[in-house]
Structure formats: C-alpha cells, structure tokens
Amino acid sequence: QARVLAERLRQQVVASAPAPNTGHGNGATISIGIAQARQGDRDAQSLVARADRALYQAKAMGRNRVEADLGVDPLVTGLRAPPHADVA
C-alpha cells in the first residue's frame, strides 16, 4: 500500500509542476524510498536506513521513481517481497 501511495504522490508532483518555458509537466521530479518494518529491525534507525538506501537506489536508477525495500521478513504481513522492488 505504501508503494501505491508513493507512486501516486510521484505522479502528482510531476503533473503539477510545469517545466520552465513550456507550461507542461516535468518541471519537478521526485524520488521516493520506502521500507517496511520487519522483525529483525533493531530500532527505528534500521528502518530509516533501509528507506534511505531505497531512496539512493531510486536516484541511481535515473531519478523520478519509487524504490522499495520491503525486506524478506515483513513484520506487518509476514509475506516475502523482493528488496528494491521497482514501481515505476
């Protein structure tokens, strides 16, 4: 659900910011990194560090995208998900 919300936010930012001299979208972009809490997290800092790595992954992959580190042992769902899943 966080990936879906992050992607919606990304699309709204791009659509709402006109590019200089054109009046069309893409004047602004946004890169978002998200992570899901998992049982192995020592503290909130572990979660923030994984979200930060996902953000830098998004920037390294060309910016204006969402990257997610949902871990292999999500605390909330108990389901497996690949790290750095790309939504864009």
C-alpha positions in Angstrom: 0.0 0.0 0.0 2.9 2.4 0.7 4.3 1.8 -2.8 0.9 2.7 -4.4 0.7 5.9 -2.3 4.3 6.8 -3.1 3.7 6.3 -6.8 0.5 8.4 -6.8 2.4 11.2 -5.0 5.3 11.0 -7.5 2.8 11.2 -10.4 1.0 14.2 -8.9 4.3 16.1 -8.3 5.4 15.5 -11.9 2.0 16.5 -13.3 1.6 19.6 -11.2 4.9 21.3 -11.8 5.2 22.8 -15.2 8.6 22.7 -16.9 10.3 26.1 -17.4 9.2 27.8 -20.7 6.8 25.0 -21.7 3.9 25.1 -19.3 3.7 21.3 -19.4 4.6 18.8 -16.7 8.0 17.5 -15.7 9.3 20.7 -14.2 9.8 18.9 -11.0 10.5 15.3 -10.2 10.6 13.3 -7.0 12.4 10.2 -6.0 11.0 8.2 -3.1 12.5 5.4 -1.0 10.3 3.3 1.3 10.9 0.4 3.6 8.7 -1.9 5.7 9.3 -2.7 9.3 10.4 -6.3 9.9 11.2 -8.4 13.0 14.9 -8.2 12.5 15.0 -4.4 12.8 16.9 -3.4 15.9 15.3 0.0 16.1 13.6 2.7 14.1 17.0 3.8 12.8 17.3 0.4 11.0 14.1 1.0 9.2 15.1 4.6 8.3 18.5 3.4 7.0 16.8 0.9 4.6 14.4 3.6 3.4 17.3 5.9 2.8 19.1 3.2 0.8 16.0 2.7 -1.3 15.9 6.4 -1.9 19.5 6.4 -3.2 18.7 3.4 -5.3 15.9 5.4 -6.9 18.2 8.2 -7.7 20.9 5.9 -9.0 18.3 4.3 -11.4 17.6 7.6 -13.0 15.5 9.6 -10.5 11.8 10.3 -10.6 10.9 6.9 -9.4 9.8 4.9 -6.3 12.1 2.2 -4.9 11.1 -0.1 -2.0 12.9 -2.3 0.5 10.2 -4.4 1.8 12.6 -6.9 3.3 12.4 -10.7 3.4 10.5 -10.9 6.7 7.9 -8.0 6.8 6.6 -7.5 10.3 3.2 -6.4 9.2 2.2 -9.0 6.6 4.6 -12.0 7.1 4.9 -12.2 3.3 8.2 -12.3 1.3 8.9 -9.4 -1.1 12.0 -8.7 -3.2 14.2 -5.8 -2.0 14.1 -2.7 -4.0 11.0 -3.6 -6.0 10.5 -1.0 -8.7 7.1 0.5 -9.1 7.8 2.9 -12.0 
